[in-house]
Amino acid sequence: MIRTSPQPGDIGLTIITGRVGRLVQLGQWLNGEGRRRPGWDLDDEVPYQHAFVVLPSGLLIEAMPGGAQVRPLSAYDDRDVLYVSPAGPPWPTGCGCGPCW
């Protein structure tokens, strides 16, 4: 499901800006992911190069060159982000294994 308001467990998809983003786009093109596929209704060839997972309390976790980082969700306020929700709850609640969000 696509969401307009991110919820914990959602996946955020966005672009990478700058030179690094251009290198990722080149890599996608070289491996065939940069070409349009039948049935796509997108104007761009490959609109997303980066993904992150929404955490509770307005945070996100994402892979960065130095390793995974937890940052405020507001770090992407200036970018277009597509939020998609996987099926089912993102984690068990009330499981007794520690603090549940």
C-alpha positions, 0 to 999 in steps of 0.5 A: 500500500502506498501512503502519504503519511509515513508510519513505523515499518513503512519503506521510504523510496527516494533519489540520491542527489549529487554526484553519488546519485548520478553514479548510482543511476549510471550503475542502474543503467549499465545493469539494465535497471535504467531502461523502461519496462513494459507496463511502467507508467512512470515518466522517469526511467528509474525514479528511486535509488535509495530506501530507508525504513521508518522507525517510531518517534519520527526516526528512520534507519538507512544504509550509508557508506559508513554503515547503517545510520538512524536519523530524523525522518525530517532529513528528507523533508526537502525531497520527494519520498514514496512511502510504501507499507509492507503487509502485516504489522512491522513487529509484534506488540506486547511480546514481553521481549523488551520495550515495544513501540 
